[in-house]
Structure formats: structure tokens, C-alpha cells
């Protein structure tokens, strides 16, 4: 008797287990691909940021005029800097600009953000309209327009004359031209406004409803709910706008017609740095000024981070 044997189904070929060396080679290829994609940024950082920073640190301790080889002089540039009355004036003007302009800009940005956070018709249009100055405010053309608006017998001069203010053009007045720059930076409140608006949208409505039931008024709700809830956003805006204020250059240079005046009234720190480095060819002195500015901004940033423990409330900390 013949026995029929059923053929067994063909088995799939088993894959050879990957050797440890294969995984390492694959990892190296992936890392190489990542570095290739990052190479434009790395090259730009080394050539345009890190390299110039290292070079400027060396020039800060040298006598360098862009035309001859730098000569090592140690800390002489820093000593001359503190003895220079115009350098002291630039520090005073910059500090005044930061102390006045930054709070006013943030107050206006927060006020407009509170208005736009409420549901109303045409919200998109108003948000775009208020944000637009931040896109064009740093351009040179706006600086020329601003100078024209605040010149003698211009629209600002004529408007204030209607109220009995005989100040004249702000641009030519040493007592008022700095406030012209403050007005320009306050006008560019759109960027912090958008950030405030995003923070306000994250505040739970239940907190306001509970406060209303308890009889809290608008000011009480703002002080006890809104400010604590958006304090991280407020801290971010304060930090960012303070750093930007220290770096002011374009508007001061254009509005003052490249003179940083009159009477050094708009001699902000970066404007004097530009004069020393490129107009007077004292690149060593200018490099020392740049590093002093970096240290000053770092110190202010450290103070702000230290102070945030007292007034910034994070959700994780509350838990």
C-alpha cells in the first residue's frame, strides 16, 4: 500500500542577526547625515559669530586702527573707557532710554492685548494693524519718516502748538529728541502684544467666573488672576525688550541725522561704539566697549532671572 506524504509548506528564510558592527556603522551614517544638514548653520556660526567674537576679545586688549597690526596694550582700553566723558554720557543716555522706553512699551502692549483678548468683530484686522509697526519699525525708511514728523514746523510741532506747547521740533531739541526715540520704540509694541495675547488666552475662564461670584471687580481680577497667570509671559517680554533696548542703534543714528545729537542727546552706547570703531578707526577701543556691553546685558539678565523667583509664578511650582 502506497502512503501519500503531504509536502510541508516552504519556510521563509531566516534573517541573519545584525552584527554589532552593523548598528555602529548605521549610527555613524545617520550622524554624518545630521552633521551634513547642520553644516551651513555650523559654518555660519563659526565664521560670522564665534570667530568675530574671539577676534574682538583679542582686539579689546590691543591698540588696533584697522590699518596697522594690532599692538597689545593690556587693559588700557578699559581704563580709557571709564575716563572718557563721552562714554559716560553714552551709558547715561542708554540707561535713560531703557528705563523709560521699555516699561512704556510693555504697558501699552499689555493694555492693547487685554482689549484684543475680548471677543469682538474685526479681531483679526485689529491684531494685524497693531502688529504691523513691529515689522517695519526697525527699517531706515521709518527712521527718516519719524525724523520728518518730529522736525521743526512738522505735524507734531503744529499739533502741540494747538495746546500751547512751544517746544519746537523734537529732533533739534536736545531736551526732547530722546523722547522722540522713546515714542518710536513704544510705537513698535506689536511683538510683545502678540506674546501677551497668547498668554491671556491660556488663563482659564473658570477663575474669572469664580472671582465674579465672590464679588471681585475688574481691577481685583486683573491683579489677583491675570498678572499671576501671565507672569511667565511678562518675564519673557521684560527680558527680551530690555536686551533689545540696550542694542538700539538704527533709529538713534537715523533720527539724529547720523550725528547722535544734538549735544550728544541721542548718543546711545552702540552709536558711540560705531563712531569709535569706524569713524575714528579705534577698533581696539570699540571692541572693549562691545565686551562691556555684553557684560552689562549679562548682568541685567542675571538680575532678572534672580528676581523672577519673587514674582513669576509657574504652574508646576503651584502644584
Beta strands, then each sheet from edge to edge (+ up, - down):
strand 1: 62-63
strand 2: 71-72
sheet 1: 1+ 2-
end
